[in-house]
Amino acid sequence: MFKFLFLLPALGIALQATGQQDYPGYSGVDSSVSEMPYHQKKWFAGGGLDLGFGSYTDLGVTPEIGYRLTSGVALGPVFNFNFISDNSQPGITQRYTIIGGGLFLRFYPIRHIYLQVQPEFNHSTQQYKDYSGNSASLSTGVTSLLMGGGYVEQISEGSEFTFGILYDVLQNPNSPYFGYPVIGGGFDIGF
């Protein structure tokens, strides 16, 4: 216990000193993307996690692997898996399973901001059951084109936190993104 109490202040001092260091070429004011320290590693992996509980339950993961073509452009594959259970209407249960993937292309025009284009293909299975025992099932494959942007913050050298909003511009009625934006966040770790 004594060792932990001693290490805690030392860790705080080390983190504060690291947070205040200057990076080569970074002047402390808004600068070009090529000077941003978190773009020093070419490869990164990460993604996001969807969690929602209650009468509308959403469990999902969206892993991604990316490569930085330049300090201002990254691309790579993204995968997604979602399970959604909707019991919000009395006597009716709807369940969705969505599996898919695509490619993302991310632009970093200025510090802390990114723009993203993400074509995807998703396979969706919907199961419906009402209070009288009637049930139905539907499976569809649908193409989506997500576009949007967001905020990015460096966590450590090569790693970042992202938070953004994407919108399916194709708006296919069978799309899992039909009628609403995709709001999410995640982490990318450089290697």
JOURKA-V399261 format. One record per residue. PHI is phi in degrees with one decimal (999 if undefined). Layout:
PHI
PHI
This chain:
999
-61.3
-61.2
-63.2
-64.8
-74.6
-72.5
-59.3
-64.5
-63.0
-64.6
-61.2
-65.5
-63.2
-66.5
-66.4
-65.5
-65.1
-66.8
-100.3
-72.6
-93.2
-98.4
-55.8
83.5
-100.0
-93.8
90.5
-117.4
-52.0
-139.7
-70.1
-61.7
-63.4
-95.8
-78.1
-65.6
-79.3
-106.4
-80.2
-102.2
-74.3
-97.0
-148.8
-136.4
174.4
141.2
-135.6
-137.1
-106.2
-137.9
-151.2
-129.5
128.7
-70.5
-123.5
-104.3
-132.3
-123.5
-158.9
-131.9
-135.8
-73.2
-144.4
-128.9
-132.0
-133.3
-86.8
-66.5
-139.7
-69.2
-112.8
-141.0
-133.8
-147.7
168.1
-81.3
-132.1
-123.4
-145.5
-140.6
-134.0
-121.5
-127.0
-122.6
-115.8
-115.2
-73.1
-101.0
-55.3
81.4
-126.0
-120.3
-125.0
-129.3
-126.9
-123.0
-124.5
-129.0
-170.4
-175.3
-177.6
-124.3
-116.2
-128.5
-117.6
-110.5
-114.2
-71.3
-143.7
-55.5
74.2
-124.7
-132.7
-117.5
-139.1
-122.0
-144.5
-74.0
-140.2
-125.3
-123.4
-105.2
-120.4
-118.5
-117.4
-121.3
-128.6
-144.4
-108.0
-61.6
-90.0
94.2
-66.1
-142.0
-150.9
-139.5
-142.1
-119.7
-141.0
-114.8
-145.2
-95.2
-128.9
-128.2
-88.1
-137.3
167.7
-171.3
-179.3
-110.7
-130.3
-133.6
-67.2
-101.5
-155.1
-60.4
89.3
-122.4
-149.8
-106.4
-124.5
-143.5
-154.9
-129.2
-119.5
-135.8
-77.4
-75.1
-78.5
48.6
-68.4
-58.6
-89.5
-68.3
-67.8
-107.8
-65.0
84.4
-153.3
-76.7
-99.4
-110.1
-161.5
-145.9
-173.5
-126.4
-124.8
-116.5
-77.6
-148.7
